[in-house]
Structures are given as structure tokens and as C-alpha cells.
Amino acid sequence: MEINGVLENVQDFSDIEGKVIGGVNVTLTSVSGPKGVLNLQGMITSFSIGGQELRIDHICPRK
């Protein structure tokens, strides 16, 4: 995951729970099994995410 030019390369999203990446607060909400919600709070000017076994269902930007 890269936010505002700051790269965090992790094996599991739980590794970034509670971190601040690129000035953005990162929290996770577990839904069931490997599914969950990734919440980013703060000013985002650039964002990228990827992984071999990553699937993204919805992206919901909010102000």
C-alpha cells in the first residue's frame, strides 16, 4: 500500500492496523474470515494498493 508517496509493504493488512501512513490514519474492521473494511482517514493526494491474492469489492470515497 502506498499513501501520499509513503510505501508500506506488508504480508497482512493486520500489520498496518492503527498506523499512520503518509499522514493518513489506517484502521481495519473485520467482517468475516479474510474479508474486512480498510478505512483511511486524512488528506489523500495519491493512493495505490495491490497484492497477489488481493480482491477489492468496493471503494467508497467520502469527504
Predicted model as a PDB file, atoms N, CA, C, CB and O in Angstrom, pLDDT in the B-factor column:
MODEL        1                                                                  
ATOM      1  N   MET A   1       0.847  -1.158   0.000  1.00 94.00           N  
ATOM      2  CA  MET A   1       0.000   0.000   0.000  1.00 94.00           C  
ATOM      3  C   MET A   1       0.893   1.222   0.000  1.00 94.00           C  
ATOM      4  CB  MET A   1      -0.964  -0.003   1.206  1.00 94.00           C  
ATOM      5  O   MET A   1       1.896   1.284   0.711  1.00 94.00           O  
ATOM      6  N   GLU A   2       0.507   2.196  -0.816  1.00 96.00           N  
ATOM      7  CA  GLU A   2       1.212   3.466  -0.836  1.00 96.00           C  
ATOM      8  C   GLU A   2       0.198   4.593  -0.688  1.00 96.00           C  
ATOM      9  CB  GLU A   2       2.038   3.627  -2.140  1.00 96.00           C  
ATOM     10  O   GLU A   2      -0.779   4.672  -1.433  1.00 96.00           O  
ATOM     11  N   ILE A   3       0.447   5.454   0.276  1.00 97.00           N  
ATOM     12  CA  ILE A   3      -0.423   6.601   0.516  1.00 97.00           C  
ATOM     13  C   ILE A   3       0.453   7.847   0.543  1.00 97.00           C  
ATOM     14  CB  ILE A   3      -1.234   6.444   1.854  1.00 97.00           C  
ATOM     15  O   ILE A   3       1.412   7.930   1.311  1.00 97.00           O  
ATOM     16  N   ASN A   4       0.113   8.809  -0.303  1.00 98.00           N  
ATOM     17  CA  ASN A   4       0.840  10.079  -0.352  1.00 98.00           C  
ATOM     18  C   ASN A   4       2.347   9.890  -0.520  1.00 98.00           C  
ATOM     19  CB  ASN A   4       0.568  10.875   0.906  1.00 98.00           C  
ATOM     20  O   ASN A   4       3.142  10.632   0.057  1.00 98.00           O  
ATOM     21  N   GLY A   5       2.733   8.887  -1.318  1.00 97.00           N  
ATOM     22  CA  GLY A   5       4.140   8.636  -1.609  1.00 97.00           C  
ATOM     23  C   GLY A   5       4.888   7.820  -0.582  1.00 97.00           C  
ATOM     24  O   GLY A   5       6.087   7.592  -0.744  1.00 97.00           O  
ATOM     25  N   VAL A   6       4.217   7.365   0.485  1.00 98.00           N  
ATOM     26  CA  VAL A   6       4.855   6.549   1.521  1.00 98.00           C  
ATOM     27  C   VAL A   6       4.419   5.098   1.334  1.00 98.00           C  
ATOM     28  CB  VAL A   6       4.489   7.064   2.959  1.00 98.00           C  
ATOM     29  O   VAL A   6       3.230   4.789   1.415  1.00 98.00           O  
ATOM     30  N   LEU A   7       5.390   4.201   1.081  1.00 96.00           N  
ATOM     31  CA  LEU A   7       5.115   2.798   0.814  1.00 96.00           C  
ATOM     32  C   LEU A   7       5.207   1.963   2.082  1.00 96.00           C  
ATOM     33  CB  LEU A   7       6.076   2.264  -0.232  1.00 96.00           C  
ATOM     34  O   LEU A   7       6.171   2.081   2.838  1.00 96.00           O  
ATOM     35  N   GLU A   8       4.213   1.124   2.317  1.00 95.00           N  
ATOM     36  CA  GLU A   8       4.225   0.122   3.388  1.00 95.00           C  
ATOM     37  C   GLU A   8       4.008  -1.229   2.710  1.00 95.00           C  
ATOM     38  CB  GLU A   8       3.108   0.414   4.499  1.00 95.00           C  
ATOM     39  O   GLU A   8       2.927  -1.494   2.184  1.00 95.00           O  
ATOM     40  N   ASN A   9       5.023  -2.077   2.720  1.00 93.00           N  
ATOM     41  CA  ASN A   9       4.940  -3.400   2.121  1.00 93.00           C  
ATOM     42  C   ASN A   9       4.751  -4.412   3.251  1.00 93.00           C  
ATOM     43  CB  ASN A   9       6.220  -3.725   1.268  1.00 93.00           C  
ATOM     44  O   ASN A   9       5.671  -4.631   4.039  1.00 93.00           O  
ATOM     45  N   VAL A  10       3.570  -5.033   3.341  1.00 90.00           N  
ATOM     46  CA  VAL A  10       3.247  -5.932   4.446  1.00 90.00           C  
ATOM     47  C   VAL A  10       2.687  -7.244   3.912  1.00 90.00           C  
ATOM     48  CB  VAL A  10       2.241  -5.272   5.410  1.00 90.00           C  
ATOM     49  O   VAL A  10       2.212  -7.313   2.778  1.00 90.00           O  
ATOM     50  N   GLN A  11       2.747  -8.276   4.735  1.00 87.00           N  
ATOM     51  CA  GLN A  11       2.201  -9.581   4.379  1.00 87.00           C  
ATOM     52  C   GLN A  11       0.703  -9.643   4.627  1.00 87.00           C  
ATOM     53  CB  GLN A  11       2.902 -10.677   5.163  1.00 87.00           C  
ATOM     54  O   GLN A  11      -0.013 -10.363   3.931  1.00 87.00           O  
ATOM     55  N   ASP A  12       0.223  -8.894   5.613  1.00 85.00           N  
ATOM     56  CA  ASP A  12      -1.173  -8.963   6.020  1.00 85.00           C  
ATOM     57  C   ASP A  12      -1.639  -7.565   6.417  1.00 85.00           C  
ATOM     58  CB  ASP A  12      -1.366  -9.970   7.191  1.00 85.00           C  
ATOM     59  O   ASP A  12      -0.882  -6.790   7.002  1.00 85.00           O  
ATOM     60  N   PHE A  13      -2.883  -7.254   6.097  1.00 85.00           N  
ATOM     61  CA  PHE A  13      -3.406  -5.936   6.450  1.00 85.00           C  
ATOM     62  C   PHE A  13      -3.379  -5.678   7.951  1.00 85.00           C  
ATOM     63  CB  PHE A  13      -4.817  -5.789   5.938  1.00 85.00           C  
ATOM     64  O   PHE A  13      -3.308  -4.523   8.370  1.00 85.00           O  
ATOM     65  N   SER A  14      -3.435  -6.715   8.763  1.00 86.00           N  
ATOM     66  CA  SER A  14      -3.396  -6.507  10.209  1.00 86.00           C  
ATOM     67  C   SER A  14      -2.082  -5.859  10.649  1.00 86.00           C  
ATOM     68  CB  SER A  14      -3.592  -7.836  10.937  1.00 86.00           C  
ATOM     69  O   SER A  14      -2.002  -5.289  11.737  1.00 86.00           O  
ATOM     70  N   ASP A  15      -1.050  -5.947   9.801  1.00 91.00           N  
ATOM     71  CA  ASP A  15       0.244  -5.335  10.107  1.00 91.00           C  
ATOM     72  C   ASP A  15       0.202  -3.815  10.069  1.00 91.00           C  
ATOM     73  CB  ASP A  15       1.286  -5.830   9.142  1.00 91.00           C  
ATOM     74  O   ASP A  15       1.078  -3.163  10.638  1.00 91.00           O  
ATOM     75  N   ILE A  16      -0.805  -3.233   9.407  1.00 92.00           N  
ATOM     76  CA  ILE A  16      -0.881  -1.770   9.323  1.00 92.00           C  
ATOM     77  C   ILE A  16      -2.012  -1.188  10.161  1.00 92.00           C  
ATOM     78  CB  ILE A  16      -1.055  -1.344   7.884  1.00 92.00           C  
ATOM     79  O   ILE A  16      -2.236   0.022  10.140  1.00 92.00           O  
ATOM     80  N   GLU A  17      -2.720  -2.028  10.891  1.00 93.00           N  
ATOM     81  CA  GLU A  17      -3.808  -1.566  11.769  1.00 93.00           C  
ATOM     82  C   GLU A  17      -3.271  -0.533  12.754  1.00 93.00           C  
ATOM     83  CB  GLU A  17      -4.454  -2.761  12.535  1.00 93.00           C  
ATOM     84  O   GLU A  17      -2.304  -0.785  13.473  1.00 93.00           O  
ATOM     85  N   GLY A  18      -3.904   0.616  12.773  1.00 95.00           N  
ATOM     86  CA  GLY A  18      -3.540   1.658  13.728  1.00 95.00           C  
ATOM     87  C   GLY A  18      -2.348   2.509  13.318  1.00 95.00           C  
ATOM     88  O   GLY A  18      -1.971   3.420  14.056  1.00 95.00           O  
ATOM     89  N   LYS A  19      -1.744   2.241  12.165  1.00 96.00           N  
ATOM     90  CA  LYS A  19      -0.595   3.025  11.725  1.00 96.00           C  
ATOM     91  C   LYS A  19      -1.036   4.315  11.034  1.00 96.00           C  
ATOM     92  CB  LYS A  19       0.281   2.198  10.783  1.00 96.00           C  
ATOM     93  O   LYS A  19      -2.186   4.472  10.625  1.00 96.00           O  
ATOM     94  N   VAL A  20      -0.090   5.215  10.925  1.00 98.00           N  
ATOM     95  CA  VAL A  20      -0.256   6.427  10.131  1.00 98.00           C  
ATOM     96  C   VAL A  20       0.703   6.290   8.953  1.00 98.00           C  
ATOM     97  CB  VAL A  20       0.027   7.748  10.980  1.00 98.00           C  
ATOM     98  O   VAL A  20       1.915   6.186   9.142  1.00 98.00           O  
ATOM     99  N   ILE A  21       0.160   6.290   7.740  1.00 97.00           N  
ATOM    100  CA  ILE A  21       0.964   6.146   6.530  1.00 97.00           C  
ATOM    101  C   ILE A  21       0.745   7.384   5.678  1.00 97.00           C  
ATOM    102  CB  ILE A  21       0.595   4.843   5.741  1.00 97.00           C  
ATOM    103  O   ILE A  21      -0.381   7.686   5.284  1.00 97.00           O  
ATOM    104  N   GLY A  22       1.812   8.089   5.400  1.00 97.00           N  
ATOM    105  CA  GLY A  22       1.695   9.295   4.587  1.00 97.00           C  
ATOM    106  C   GLY A  22       0.782  10.343   5.198  1.00 97.00           C  
ATOM    107  O   GLY A  22       0.150  11.114   4.476  1.00 97.00           O  
ATOM    108  N   GLY A  23       0.707  10.377   6.522  1.00 98.00           N  
ATOM    109  CA  GLY A  23      -0.146  11.340   7.211  1.00 98.00           C  
ATOM    110  C   GLY A  23      -1.606  10.933   7.293  1.00 98.00           C  
ATOM    111  O   GLY A  23      -2.453  11.738   7.680  1.00 98.00           O  
ATOM    112  N   VAL A  24      -1.915   9.671   6.928  1.00 97.00           N  
ATOM    113  CA  VAL A  24      -3.288   9.171   6.913  1.00 97.00           C  
ATOM    114  C   VAL A  24      -3.429   8.045   7.943  1.00 97.00           C  
ATOM    115  CB  VAL A  24      -3.682   8.670   5.488  1.00 97.00           C  
ATOM    116  O   VAL A  24      -2.620   7.118   7.969  1.00 97.00           O  
ATOM    117  N   ASN A  25      -4.456   8.133   8.785  1.00 97.00           N  
ATOM    118  CA  ASN A  25      -4.721   7.091   9.785  1.00 97.00           C  
ATOM    119  C   ASN A  25      -5.352   5.875   9.111  1.00 97.00           C  
ATOM    120  CB  ASN A  25      -5.648   7.628  10.914  1.00 97.00           C  
ATOM    121  O   ASN A  25      -6.282   6.010   8.316  1.00 97.00           O  
ATOM    122  N   VAL A  26      -4.838   4.685   9.436  1.00 96.00           N  
ATOM    123  CA  VAL A  26      -5.316   3.436   8.850  1.00 96.00           C  
ATOM    124  C   VAL A  26      -5.961   2.579   9.939  1.00 96.00           C  
ATOM    125  CB  VAL A  26      -4.153   2.667   8.160  1.00 96.00           C  
ATOM    126  O   VAL A  26      -5.335   2.283  10.957  1.00 96.00           O  
ATOM    127  N   THR A  27      -7.214   2.185   9.719  1.00 95.00           N  
ATOM    128  CA  THR A  27      -7.885   1.258  10.635  1.00 95.00           C  
ATOM    129  C   THR A  27      -8.549   0.162   9.814  1.00 95.00           C  
ATOM    130  CB  THR A  27      -8.936   1.998  11.530  1.00 95.00           C  
ATOM    131  O   THR A  27      -8.861   0.348   8.638  1.00 95.00           O  
ATOM    132  N   LEU A  28      -8.755  -0.965  10.446  1.00 92.00           N  
ATOM    133  CA  LEU A  28      -9.381  -2.116   9.810  1.00 92.00           C  
ATOM    134  C   LEU A  28     -10.594  -2.543  10.602  1.00 92.00           C  
ATOM    135  CB  LEU A  28      -8.391  -3.278   9.678  1.00 92.00           C  
ATOM    136  O   LEU A  28     -10.610  -2.469  11.831  1.00 92.00           O  
ATOM    137  N   THR A  29     -11.604  -2.989   9.891  1.00 88.00           N  
ATOM    138  CA  THR A  29     -12.791  -3.563  10.511  1.00 88.00           C  
ATOM    139  C   THR A  29     -12.969  -4.947   9.914  1.00 88.00           C  
ATOM    140  CB  THR A  29     -14.068  -2.663  10.289  1.00 88.00           C  
ATOM    141  O   THR A  29     -13.184  -5.082   8.709  1.00 88.00           O  
ATOM    142  N   SER A  30     -12.883  -5.970  10.741  1.00 80.00           N  
ATOM    143  CA  SER A  30     -13.060  -7.331  10.260  1.00 80.00           C  
ATOM    144  C   SER A  30     -14.532  -7.596  10.006  1.00 80.00           C  
ATOM    145  CB  SER A  30     -12.492  -8.347  11.267  1.00 80.00           C  
ATOM    146  O   SER A  30     -15.381  -7.246  10.825  1.00 80.00           O  
ATOM    147  N   VAL A  31     -14.839  -8.215   8.871  1.00 76.00           N  
ATOM    148  CA  VAL A  31     -16.221  -8.547   8.544  1.00 76.00           C  
ATOM    149  C   VAL A  31     -16.443 -10.034   8.762  1.00 76.00           C  
ATOM    150  CB  VAL A  31     -16.561  -8.149   7.085  1.00 76.00           C  
ATOM    151  O   VAL A  31     -17.296 -10.413   9.563  1.00 76.00           O  
ATOM    152  N   SER A  32     -15.701 -10.879   8.074  1.00 78.00           N  
ATOM    153  CA  SER A  32     -15.747 -12.324   8.302  1.00 78.00           C  
ATOM    154  C   SER A  32     -14.612 -12.981   7.540  1.00 78.00           C  
ATOM    155  CB  SER A  32     -17.115 -12.919   7.870  1.00 78.00           C  
ATOM    156  O   SER A  32     -14.350 -12.651   6.384  1.00 78.00           O  
ATOM    157  N   GLY A  33     -13.943 -13.916   8.200  1.00 75.00           N  
ATOM    158  CA  GLY A  33     -12.832 -14.619   7.569  1.00 75.00           C  
ATOM    159  C   GLY A  33     -11.799 -13.641   7.049  1.00 75.00           C  
ATOM    160  O   GLY A  33     -11.355 -12.759   7.786  1.00 75.00           O  
ATOM    161  N   PRO A  34     -11.409 -13.781   5.793  1.00 76.00           N  
ATOM    162  CA  PRO A  34     -10.398 -12.881   5.238  1.00 76.00           C  
ATOM    163  C   PRO A  34     -10.976 -11.550   4.756  1.00 76.00           C  
ATOM    164  CB  PRO A  34      -9.689 -13.559   4.097  1.00 76.00           C  
ATOM    165  O   PRO A  34     -10.237 -10.702   4.255  1.00 76.00           O  
ATOM    166  N   LYS A  35     -12.266 -11.364   4.899  1.00 81.00           N  
ATOM    167  CA  LYS A  35     -12.907 -10.134   4.432  1.00 81.00           C  
ATOM    168  C   LYS A  35     -12.876  -9.065   5.511  1.00 81.00           C  
ATOM    169  CB  LYS A  35     -14.352 -10.408   4.005  1.00 81.00           C  
ATOM    170  O   LYS A  35     -12.914  -9.366   6.704  1.00 81.00           O  
ATOM    171  N   GLY A  36     -12.809  -7.821   5.079  1.00 85.00           N  
ATOM    172  CA  GLY A  36     -12.822  -6.733   6.033  1.00 85.00           C  
ATOM    173  C   GLY A  36     -12.935  -5.399   5.325  1.00 85.00           C  
ATOM    174  O   GLY A  36     -13.034  -5.327   4.100  1.00 85.00           O  
ATOM    175  N   VAL A  37     -12.917  -4.348   6.120  1.00 90.00           N  
ATOM    176  CA  VAL A  37     -13.026  -2.994   5.605  1.00 90.00           C  
ATOM    177  C   VAL A  37     -11.763  -2.241   6.007  1.00 90.00           C  
ATOM    178  CB  VAL A  37     -14.312  -2.278   6.139  1.00 90.00           C  
ATOM    179  O   VAL A  37     -11.387  -2.215   7.178  1.00 90.00           O  
ATOM    180  N   LEU A  38     -11.124  -1.637   5.032  1.00 90.00           N  
ATOM    181  CA  LEU A  38      -9.942  -0.818   5.255  1.00 90.00           C  
ATOM    182  C   LEU A  38     -10.403   0.633   5.256  1.00 90.00           C  
ATOM    183  CB  LEU A  38      -8.832  -1.077   4.162  1.00 90.00           C  
ATOM    184  O   LEU A  38     -10.963   1.109   4.268  1.00 90.00           O  
ATOM    185  N   ASN A  39     -10.171   1.336   6.359  1.00 93.00           N  
ATOM    186  CA  ASN A  39     -10.582   2.733   6.496  1.00 93.00           C  
ATOM    187  C   ASN A  39      -9.350   3.622   6.515  1.00 93.00           C  
ATOM    188  CB  ASN A  39     -11.427   2.944   7.779  1.00 93.00           C  
ATOM    189  O   ASN A  39      -8.413   3.386   7.277  1.00 93.00           O  
ATOM    190  N   LEU A  40      -9.360   4.643   5.671  1.00 94.00           N  
ATOM    191  CA  LEU A  40      -8.278   5.614   5.623  1.00 94.00           C  
ATOM    192  C   LEU A  40      -8.859   6.974   5.948  1.00 94.00           C  
ATOM    193  CB  LEU A  40      -7.572   5.619   4.235  1.00 94.00           C  
ATOM    194  O   LEU A  40      -9.818   7.412   5.312  1.00 94.00           O  
ATOM    195  N   GLN A  41      -8.280   7.651   6.941  1.00 95.00           N  
ATOM    196  CA  GLN A  41      -8.808   8.947   7.346  1.00 95.00           C  
ATOM    197  C   GLN A  41      -7.702   9.981   7.311  1.00 95.00           C  
ATOM    198  CB  GLN A  41      -9.435   8.875   8.747  1.00 95.00           C  
ATOM    199  O   GLN A  41      -6.689   9.862   8.000  1.00 95.00           O  
ATOM    200  N   GLY A  42      -7.920  10.998   6.491  1.00 95.00           N  
ATOM    201  CA  GLY A  42      -6.949  12.068   6.343  1.00 95.00           C  
ATOM    202  C   GLY A  42      -6.926  12.545   4.908  1.00 95.00           C  
ATOM    203  O   GLY A  42      -7.682  12.051   4.071  1.00 95.00           O  
ATOM    204  N   MET A  43      -6.060  13.503   4.619  1.00 95.00           N  
ATOM    205  CA  MET A  43      -5.935  14.057   3.277  1.00 95.00           C  
ATOM    206  C   MET A  43      -5.121  13.084   2.416  1.00 95.00           C  
ATOM    207  CB  MET A  43      -5.265  15.472   3.315  1.00 95.00           C  
ATOM    208  O   MET A  43      -3.959  12.804   2.709  1.00 95.00           O  
ATOM    209  N   ILE A  44      -5.746  12.578   1.356  1.00 94.00           N  
ATOM    210  CA  ILE A  44      -5.080  11.635   0.452  1.00 94.00           C  
ATOM    211  C   ILE A  44      -4.913  12.321  -0.902  1.00 94.00           C  
ATOM    212  CB  ILE A  44      -5.897  10.290   0.314  1.00 94.00           C  
ATOM    213  O   ILE A  44      -5.890  12.717  -1.538  1.00 94.00           O  
ATOM    214  N   THR A  45      -3.655  12.454  -1.330  1.00 95.00           N  
ATOM    215  CA  THR A  45      -3.376  13.021  -2.646  1.00 95.00           C  
ATOM    216  C   THR A  45      -2.991  11.936  -3.644  1.00 95.00           C  
ATOM    217  CB  THR A  45      -2.262  14.063  -2.550  1.00 95.00           C  
ATOM    218  O   THR A  45      -3.164  12.115  -4.850  1.00 95.00           O  
ATOM    219  N   SER A  46      -2.465  10.797  -3.148  1.00 96.00           N  
ATOM    220  CA  SER A  46      -2.170   9.657  -4.016  1.00 96.00           C  
ATOM    221  C   SER A  46      -2.326   8.376  -3.206  1.00 96.00           C  
ATOM    222  CB  SER A  46      -0.733   9.762  -4.623  1.00 96.00           C  
ATOM    223  O   SER A  46      -2.063   8.338  -2.004  1.00 96.00           O  
ATOM    224  N   PHE A  47      -2.763   7.329  -3.903  1.00 94.00           N  
ATOM    225  CA  PHE A  47      -3.048   6.059  -3.228  1.00 94.00           C  
ATOM    226  C   PHE A  47      -2.873   4.920  -4.224  1.00 94.00           C  
ATOM    227  CB  PHE A  47      -4.489   6.050  -2.624  1.00 94.00           C  
ATOM    228  O   PHE A  47      -3.348   5.006  -5.356  1.00 94.00           O  
ATOM    229  N   SER A  48      -2.198   3.863  -3.811  1.00 94.00           N  
ATOM    230  CA  SER A  48      -2.126   2.649  -4.624  1.00 94.00           C  
ATOM    231  C   SER A  48      -2.097   1.447  -3.690  1.00 94.00           C  
ATOM    232  CB  SER A  48      -0.870   2.663  -5.561  1.00 94.00           C  
ATOM    233  O   SER A  48      -1.604   1.515  -2.564  1.00 94.00           O  
ATOM    234  N   ILE A  49      -2.643   0.345  -4.196  1.00 92.00           N  
ATOM    235  CA  ILE A  49      -2.735  -0.862  -3.392  1.00 92.00           C  
ATOM    236  C   ILE A  49      -2.685  -2.062  -4.336  1.00 92.00           C  
ATOM    237  CB  ILE A  49      -4.041  -0.872  -2.524  1.00 92.00           C  
ATOM    238  O   ILE A  49      -3.159  -1.982  -5.470  1.00 92.00           O  
ATOM    239  N   GLY A  50      -2.126  -3.147  -3.882  1.00 89.00           N  
ATOM    240  CA  GLY A  50      -2.068  -4.331  -4.729  1.00 89.00           C  
ATOM    241  C   GLY A  50      -1.556  -5.525  -3.959  1.00 89.00           C  
ATOM    242  O   GLY A  50      -1.112  -5.411  -2.816  1.00 89.00           O  
ATOM    243  N   GLY A  51      -1.627  -6.667  -4.604  1.00 85.00           N  
ATOM    244  CA  GLY A  51      -1.149  -7.896  -3.997  1.00 85.00           C  
ATOM    245  C   GLY A  51      -1.622  -9.091  -4.799  1.00 85.00           C  
ATOM    246  O   GLY A  51      -2.603  -9.017  -5.539  1.00 85.00           O  
ATOM    247  N   GLN A  52      -0.913 -10.185  -4.642  1.00 84.00           N  
ATOM    248  CA  GLN A  52      -1.203 -11.378  -5.419  1.00 84.00           C  
ATOM    249  C   GLN A  52      -2.595 -11.935  -5.142  1.00 84.00           C  
ATOM    250  CB  GLN A  52      -0.169 -12.431  -5.138  1.00 84.00           C  
ATOM    251  O   GLN A  52      -3.286 -12.368  -6.063  1.00 84.00           O  
ATOM    252  N   GLU A  53      -3.003 -11.925  -3.891  1.00 82.00           N  
ATOM    253  CA  GLU A  53      -4.289 -12.515  -3.522  1.00 82.00           C  
ATOM    254  C   GLU A  53      -5.260 -11.475  -2.988  1.00 82.00           C  
ATOM    255  CB  GLU A  53      -4.086 -13.604  -2.487  1.00 82.00           C  
ATOM    256  O   GLU A  53      -6.102 -11.780  -2.144  1.00 82.00           O  
ATOM    257  N   LEU A  54      -5.145 -10.257  -3.475  1.00 85.00           N  
ATOM    258  CA  LEU A  54      -5.994  -9.167  -3.013  1.00 85.00           C  
ATOM    259  C   LEU A  54      -7.160  -8.967  -3.963  1.00 85.00           C  
ATOM    260  CB  LEU A  54      -5.188  -7.871  -2.879  1.00 85.00           C  
ATOM    261  O   LEU A  54      -6.980  -8.875  -5.178  1.00 85.00           O  
ATOM    262  N   ARG A  55      -8.346  -8.901  -3.403  1.00 84.00           N  
ATOM    263  CA  ARG A  55      -9.540  -8.571  -4.170  1.00 84.00           C  
ATOM    264  C   ARG A  55     -10.209  -7.372  -3.528  1.00 84.00           C  
ATOM    265  CB  ARG A  55     -10.517  -9.777  -4.248  1.00 84.00           C  
ATOM    266  O   ARG A  55     -10.357  -7.308  -2.308  1.00 84.00           O  
ATOM    267  N   ILE A  56     -10.606  -6.436  -4.351  1.00 86.00           N  
ATOM    268  CA  ILE A  56     -11.272  -5.229  -3.858  1.00 86.00           C  
ATOM    269  C   ILE A  56     -12.699  -5.244  -4.358  1.00 86.00           C  
ATOM    270  CB  ILE A  56     -10.532  -3.932  -4.317  1.00 86.00           C  
ATOM    271  O   ILE A  56     -12.955  -5.382  -5.555  1.00 86.00           O  
ATOM    272  N   ASP A  57     -13.618  -5.102  -3.435  1.00 85.00           N  
ATOM    273  CA  ASP A  57     -15.036  -5.176  -3.752  1.00 85.00           C  
ATOM    274  C   ASP A  57     -15.608  -3.789  -4.021  1.00 85.00           C  
ATOM    275  CB  ASP A  57     -15.800  -5.853  -2.616  1.00 85.00           C  
ATOM    276  O   ASP A  57     -16.252  -3.574  -5.048  1.00 85.00           O  
ATOM    277  N   HIS A  58     -15.382  -2.855  -3.118  1.00 84.00           N  
ATOM    278  CA  HIS A  58     -15.944  -1.504  -3.238  1.00 84.00           C  
ATOM    279  C   HIS A  58     -14.909  -0.492  -2.789  1.00 84.00           C  
ATOM    280  CB  HIS A  58     -17.248  -1.360  -2.404  1.00 84.00           C  
ATOM    281  O   HIS A  58     -14.115  -0.755  -1.886  1.00 84.00           O  
ATOM    282  N   ILE A  59     -14.926   0.650  -3.418  1.00 85.00           N  
ATOM    283  CA  ILE A  59     -14.152   1.808  -2.951  1.00 85.00           C  
ATOM    284  C   ILE A  59     -15.156   2.935  -2.760  1.00 85.00           C  
ATOM    285  CB  ILE A  59     -12.992   2.217  -3.975  1.00 85.00           C  
ATOM    286  O   ILE A  59     -15.870   3.311  -3.690  1.00 85.00           O  
ATOM    287  N   CYS A  60     -15.202   3.463  -1.553  1.00 85.00           N  
ATOM    288  CA  CYS A  60     -16.208   4.478  -1.204  1.00 85.00           C  
ATOM    289  C   CYS A  60     -15.516   5.735  -0.685  1.00 85.00           C  
ATOM    290  CB  CYS A  60     -17.206   3.931  -0.142  1.00 85.00           C  
ATOM    291  O   CYS A  60     -15.298   5.854   0.521  1.00 85.00           O  
ATOM    292  N   PRO A  61     -15.164   6.676  -1.564  1.00 82.00           N  
ATOM    293  CA  PRO A  61     -14.561   7.926  -1.079  1.00 82.00           C  
ATOM    294  C   PRO A  61     -15.608   8.795  -0.393  1.00 82.00           C  
ATOM    295  CB  PRO A  61     -13.905   8.704  -2.244  1.00 82.00           C  
ATOM    296  O   PRO A  61     -16.759   8.879  -0.823  1.00 82.00           O  
ATOM    297  N   ARG A  62     -15.179   9.431   0.673  1.00 79.00           N  
ATOM    298  CA  ARG A  62     -16.056  10.339   1.428  1.00 79.00           C  
ATOM    299  C   ARG A  62     -15.311  11.611   1.724  1.00 79.00           C  
ATOM    300  CB  ARG A  62     -16.555   9.688   2.742  1.00 79.00           C  
ATOM    301  O   ARG A  62     -14.081  11.623   1.757  1.00 79.00           O  
ATOM    302  N   LYS A  63     -16.039  12.680   1.940  1.00 73.00           N  
ATOM    303  CA  LYS A  63     -15.401  13.954   2.331  1.00 73.00           C  
ATOM    304  C   LYS A  63     -15.430  14.096   3.814  1.00 73.00           C  
ATOM    305  CB  LYS A  63     -16.091  15.158   1.677  1.00 73.00           C  
ATOM    306  O   LYS A  63     -14.946  15.095   4.348  1.00 73.00           O  
TER     307      LYS A  63                                                      
ENDMDL                                                                          
END                                                                             
